[in-house]
Amino acid sequence: MTLNYSLKNVLAGLIFIGIGTAFAYASLGYEMGRAVRMGPGYFPLVLAGILIFFGAIIFVQALFSGPDEVAISATPWRGLLFLIGALVFFGLTVRGLGLVPSLFLTVFMAAMASQRTGPVGALVMAVAITLLCLGLFVWALGLTLPLFGPWTAF
């Protein structure tokens, strides 16, 4: 049976709509404020609306774009596990390890999600992005972030 629509884009549009709806619902628990004086829920709600809008555009275009040229392949479990693991690791360790070690290890894990990136490439990316974030957030913007946490010896 051939499909007359792009299944990949239909699914992508539905995922965008679903995530946008979840964030919009979560933002309703915060004070909205007004455009002139925004509350903490205003910006997440606007971003959620934009995500829902783009998801709807992708969904509608997918219905009229014809079938996918390339079939949906197997799920890349390695990439999925490394990326989700990296995010969870950062969230669990940033306060204990501090910004530098947590960010370095998170970027290294995320880089290893690709089958084309080896340990040396992941190491180079981790060093580069960690230095870039330090330069941008700590030195340029002057944010007072703990570089090393209580779990480290520094």
Stockholm file with secondary structure:
# STOCKHOLM 1.0

chainA/1-154         MTLNYSLKNVLAGLIFIGIGTAFAYASLGYEMGRAVRMGPGYFPLVLAGILIFFGAIIFVQALFSGPDEVAISATPWRGLLFLIGALVFFGLTVRGLGLVPSLFLTVFMAAMASQRTGPVGALVMAVAITLLCLGLFVWALGLTLPLFGPWTAF
#=GR chainA/1-154 SS CCCSSCHHHHHHHHHHHHHHHHHHHHHTTSCCBCSSSBCTTHHHHHHHHHHHHHHHHHHHHHHHSCSCSSCCCCCCHHHHHHHHHHHHHHHHHHHHHCHHHHHHHHHHHHHTTSTTCCHHHHHHHHHHHHHHHIIIIIIISCCCCCSSCTTSCC
#=GC SS_cons         CCCSSCHHHHHHHHHHHHHHHHHHHHHTTSCCBCSSSBCTTHHHHHHHHHHHHHHHHHHHHHHHSCSCSSCCCCCCHHHHHHHHHHHHHHHHHHHHHCHHHHHHHHHHHHHTTSTTCCHHHHHHHHHHHHHHHIIIIIIISCCCCCSSCTTSCC
//
